[in-house]
């Protein structure tokens, strides 16, 4: 009855705009609750502590990490666990009831059964929700401040700048459309795409510049939080990468390479690194960058364009919580001094949806005979493990085990201040 009343209040709240600007000033994006999502042999999920003890019982279809003192769970409705793998694109599962709980396992808020959360956390105090054909946004007090629109508006996550992108334009935390999508560029043309804000600017582009009757080029630029064009739409490619930096490609250049500029449009380096959709400046002001030299090689560049860690890895992730995963004859965890602090077993693959946080990381173990999930510490010791189960259709491996950079990036940075930037990078397309 309590959850039904809460759901009713939610539906009523969704019909109005709620001003909530003062509710977000101290919302932590990371958490020190010291509880980790984990499953057991039944296929259901709960939470373990740092000793590997299941302290919130495994009774949910799925659980996600804590952020801001709350964790999202999928409440089971049919007595059967969900398939092992749920992709980002299909995170709204109507066979489960979506809810947030506190560290005692008490339900703080639950959605009606035909609704779901599009985010697993509250990013800067905001979380997207909706149905199969609608999407809106609520704050961390569970008040809807952007009502449900048709899902075609492509509502983005809330960013540090307090703006969420959409086809309609940019919404603020009061639910007001403050930058409409029909604003014009310097040549009078409207923008075809508007990306998330980062460091006070947002990348925009149009398709107007035609090389011939068969080829249309993107023209990238950037606007500020007032909707003013601050970088002209004269670039063939432009992408925010954090730390007040963007990567760019000129129209007359090689589209495979990018250079570095600041948010005022000042060029820092000429295009000299391979364009990688999934790289950005993480902790410590270091960004993984790649070249092709006897195969792909990755190192780390600082915000001034200097290489701080040389090209030597087959792949590398941005730094988070002081560490980064690199691929070099197996997966290794390095610190910012490029020291290897952990080398995984040949059969262990980092499971990126929770990274290395508060000393634990989840990995997937697969030697073609035994498949299981493991939580390990920085010494490589197994703290907790549980079996990998086939889904209800009997498929033996629904989880994508190949090296998927987009999936890796989104999962590694979920629940951190870097997530909105990781999502932006992952969504960039040619």
Residue pairs with C-beta under 8 A, 6 or more apart in sequence:
3 99
3 107
3 110
6 109
6 110
6 142
7 110
7 111
7 112
10 109
10 111
10 112
10 138
10 142
10 144
11 112
13 138
13 142
13 143
13 144
14 136
14 144
14 147
14 148
15 147
16 144
16 147
17 145
17 146
17 147
17 174
17 175
17 176
18 139
18 143
18 144
18 145
18 174
18 175
19 145
19 174
19 175
20 125
20 139
20 141
20 143
20 145
20 173
20 174
21 172
21 173
21 174
23 125
23 139
23 140
23 141
24 124
24 125
24 126
24 139
24 140
24 162
24 173
27 68
27 122
27 124
27 125
27 140
28 67
28 68
28 69
29 67
29 68
29 121
29 123
29 124
29 415
29 416
29 417
29 419
30 67
30 357
30 415
30 416
30 417
31 65
31 66
31 67
31 68
31 69
31 415
32 358
33 66
33 69
33 71
33 103
34 49
34 50
34 358
35 47
35 48
35 49
35 55
35 56
35 66
35 71
35 103
36 47
36 48
36 49
36 65
36 354
36 357
36 360
36 362
36 375
37 45
37 46
37 47
37 62
37 63
37 64
37 65
37 71
37 354
38 45
38 46
38 47
38 48
38 54
38 58
38 63
38 362
38 373
38 375
38 384
38 386
39 45
39 46
39 58
39 373
39 386
40 46
40 54
40 58
40 386
41 386
41 387
42 58
42 81
43 81
43 389
44 58
44 59
44 60
44 61
44 76
44 81
45 58
45 60
45 61
45 62
45 63
45 73
45 81
46 54
46 55
46 56
46 57
46 58
46 59
46 60
46 63
47 54
47 55
47 56
47 63
47 71
47 105
48 54
48 55
48 375
48 383
48 384
49 55
50 358
50 359
50 360
50 383
51 383
52 375
52 383
52 384
56 63
56 101
56 103
56 105
57 105
59 76
60 73
60 74
60 75
60 76
61 73
61 74
61 75
61 76
61 81
61 82
61 93
61 95
61 96
62 73
62 74
62 82
62 86
62 96
63 71
63 72
63 73
63 74
64 71
64 72
64 73
64 120
64 121
64 353
64 414
64 415
65 71
65 120
65 121
65 353
65 354
65 357
65 414
65 415
66 103
66 415
67 121
67 122
67 415
68 121
68 122
68 125
68 140
69 102
69 103
70 100
70 101
70 102
70 108
70 122
70 140
71 100
71 101
71 103
72 98
72 99
72 100
72 117
72 120
72 121
73 98
73 99
73 100
73 101
74 82
74 93
74 96
74 97
74 98
74 99
75 96
75 97
75 98
75 99
75 110
76 96
77 95
77 96
77 97
77 113
78 95
80 392
81 389
81 392
82 93
82 95
82 96
82 391
83 391
83 392
83 393
83 395
83 398
84 388
84 389
84 390
84 391
84 398
84 399
85 391
85 398
85 399
85 400
86 93
87 407
88 407
88 410
91 116
91 117
91 118
91 120
92 98
92 116
92 117
92 118
92 130
92 131
92 132
93 116
94 113
94 114
94 116
94 132
97 110
97 111
97 112
97 113
98 110
98 111
98 115
98 116
98 117
98 129
99 107
99 108
99 109
99 110
99 111
100 107
100 108
100 109
100 110
100 142
101 107
101 108
102 108
108 142
109 142
111 117
111 129
114 131
115 129
115 130
115 131
116 129
116 130
116 131
117 127
117 128
117 129
118 127
118 128
118 129
118 130
118 135
119 127
119 128
119 157
120 414
120 415
121 127
121 414
121 415
121 419
122 139
122 140
123 157
123 158
123 159
123 419
123 420
124 158
124 159
124 160
124 162
124 420
125 139
125 140
125 158
125 173
126 137
126 138
126 139
126 140
126 145
126 157
126 158
126 164
126 173
127 137
127 138
127 140
128 135
128 136
128 137
128 155
128 157
129 135
129 136
129 137
129 138
129 144
129 148
130 136
130 148
130 151
131 148
132 151
133 150
133 151
134 148
134 149
134 150
134 151
135 148
135 149
135 151
135 153
135 155
136 144
136 146
136 147
136 148
136 149
136 155
137 144
137 145
137 146
137 155
137 158
137 164
137 171
137 175
138 144
138 145
139 145
139 173
145 173
145 174
145 175
146 155
146 164
146 171
146 175
147 175
149 155
149 166
149 168
152 167
153 166
153 167
153 168
154 165
154 166
154 167
155 164
155 165
155 166
155 171
156 164
156 165
156 166
156 195
156 196
156 420
156 423
156 424
157 164
157 196
157 419
157 420
157 423
158 164
158 173
158 420
159 196
159 197
159 198
159 420
160 197
160 198
160 417
160 420
161 197
161 198
161 199
161 200
161 225
162 172
162 173
163 170
163 171
163 172
163 178
163 179
163 197
163 202
163 225
164 170
164 171
164 196
165 194
165 195
165 196
165 197
165 202
166 181
167 181
168 177
168 180
168 181
169 177
169 178
169 179
169 180
169 181
169 182
169 183
169 194
170 177
170 178
170 179
170 194
170 197
170 202
170 227
171 177
171 178
172 178
178 227
179 223
179 225
179 226
179 227
180 227
181 190
181 191
181 194
182 190
183 190
183 191
183 223
183 227
184 190
185 191
185 204
185 206
185 221
185 229
185 232
185 233
186 229
186 232
186 233
187 208
187 233
189 206
189 208
190 206
191 204
191 205
191 206
191 233
192 205
192 206
192 207
193 204
193 205
193 206
194 202
194 203
194 204
194 223
195 202
195 203
195 204
195 239
195 240
195 424
195 427
195 428
196 202
196 240
196 420
196 421
196 423
196 424
197 225
198 240
198 242
198 420
198 421
198 424
199 240
199 242
199 243
199 244
199 245
199 263
200 224
200 225
200 263
201 222
201 223
201 224
201 225
201 230
201 231
201 240
201 263
202 222
202 223
202 240
203 220
203 221
203 222
203 238
203 239
203 240
203 246
204 220
204 221
204 222
204 223
204 229
204 233
205 218
205 219
205 220
205 221
205 233
205 238
206 218
206 219
206 233
207 216
207 217
207 218
207 219
208 216
208 219
209 216
209 217
209 218
209 219
209 251
210 216
210 217
211 217
217 236
217 251
218 236
218 237
219 233
219 234
219 235
219 236
220 233
220 235
220 236
220 237
220 238
220 248
221 229
221 231
221 232
221 233
221 234
221 235
221 238
222 229
222 230
222 231
222 238
222 240
222 246
222 263
222 265
223 229
223 230
224 230
230 263
230 264
230 265
231 238
231 246
231 263
231 264
231 265
232 265
234 251
235 248
235 249
235 250
235 251
236 249
236 250
236 251
236 253
236 255
237 247
237 248
237 249
237 255
237 258
237 275
238 246
238 247
238 248
238 249
239 246
239 247
239 248
239 258
239 277
239 424
239 425
239 428
240 246
240 280
240 421
240 424
241 247
241 279
241 280
241 281
241 287
241 421
241 425
242 280
242 281
242 282
242 287
242 418
242 421
243 281
243 285
243 303
244 262
244 263
244 303
245 260
245 261
245 262
245 263
245 268
245 281
245 287
245 303
246 260
246 261
246 262
246 263
247 258
247 259
247 260
247 261
247 273
247 275
248 258
248 259
248 260
248 261
248 271
249 255
249 257
249 258
249 259
249 271
249 275
250 271
253 271
254 271
255 275
256 274
256 275
257 271
257 272
257 273
257 274
257 275
258 271
258 273
258 274
258 275
259 267
259 268
259 269
259 270
259 271
259 272
259 273
260 267
260 268
260 269
260 301
260 303
260 305
261 267
261 268
262 268
268 303
268 304
268 305
269 305
273 289
273 290
273 291
273 301
274 289
274 290
274 291
274 292
274 296
276 288
276 289
276 290
277 405
277 406
277 425
277 426
277 428
278 405
278 406
278 408
278 409
278 422
278 425
278 426
279 287
279 288
279 289
279 290
279 318
279 425
280 287
280 318
280 418
280 421
280 422
280 425
281 287
281 303
281 318
282 317
282 318
282 319
282 320
282 324
282 418
283 318
283 319
283 320
283 321
283 322
283 336
284 319
284 336
285 302
285 303
286 300
286 301
286 302
286 308
286 309
286 318
286 319
286 336
287 300
287 301
287 302
287 318
288 298
288 299
288 300
288 315
288 316
288 317
288 318
288 324
289 298
289 299
289 300
289 301
289 307
290 296
290 297
290 298
290 299
290 311
290 315
291 297
291 311
293 311
295 314
296 314
296 315
297 311
297 312
297 313
297 314
298 311
298 312
298 313
298 314
298 315
298 316
298 326
299 307
299 308
299 309
299 310
299 311
299 312
299 313
299 316
300 307
300 308
300 309
300 316
300 324
300 338
301 307
301 308
302 308
309 338
312 328
313 326
313 327
313 328
314 326
314 327
314 328
315 326
315 327
315 403
315 405
316 324
316 325
316 326
316 327
317 324
317 325
317 326
317 408
317 409
317 412
318 324
318 413
318 418
318 422
319 336
320 355
320 356
320 412
320 413
320 416
320 418
321 355
321 356
321 357
322 335
322 336
323 333
323 334
323 335
323 341
323 356
324 333
324 334
325 331
325 332
325 333
325 350
325 352
325 412
326 332
326 333
326 334
327 403
330 343
330 344
330 346
331 343
331 344
331 348
331 349
331 350
332 340
332 342
332 343
332 344
333 340
333 341
333 342
333 343
333 344
333 356
333 361
333 378
334 340
334 341
335 341
341 378
342 376
342 378
342 379
342 380
343 380
344 350
344 363
344 380
345 365
347 365
347 366
347 367
348 363
348 364
348 365
348 374
348 376
349 363
349 364
349 365
349 366
349 401
350 361
350 362
350 363
350 364
351 361
351 362
351 363
351 364
351 373
351 411
352 407
352 408
352 409
352 411
352 412
353 362
353 411
353 412
353 414
354 361
354 362
354 411
354 414
354 415
355 361
355 411
355 412
355 413
355 416
356 378
359 377
359 378
360 375
360 376
360 377
360 383
361 375
361 376
362 373
362 374
362 375
363 373
363 374
363 375
363 376
364 371
364 372
364 373
364 374
364 388
364 399
364 401
365 371
365 372
365 373
365 374
365 385
366 388
366 401
371 387
371 388
371 397
372 385
372 386
372 387
372 388
373 385
373 386
373 387
373 388
374 382
374 384
374 385
375 382
375 383
375 384
375 385
376 382
376 383
377 383
388 399
390 396
390 397
390 398
391 398
400 407
406 426
409 422
409 425
409 426
410 419
410 422
410 423
410 426
412 422
413 419
413 421
413 422
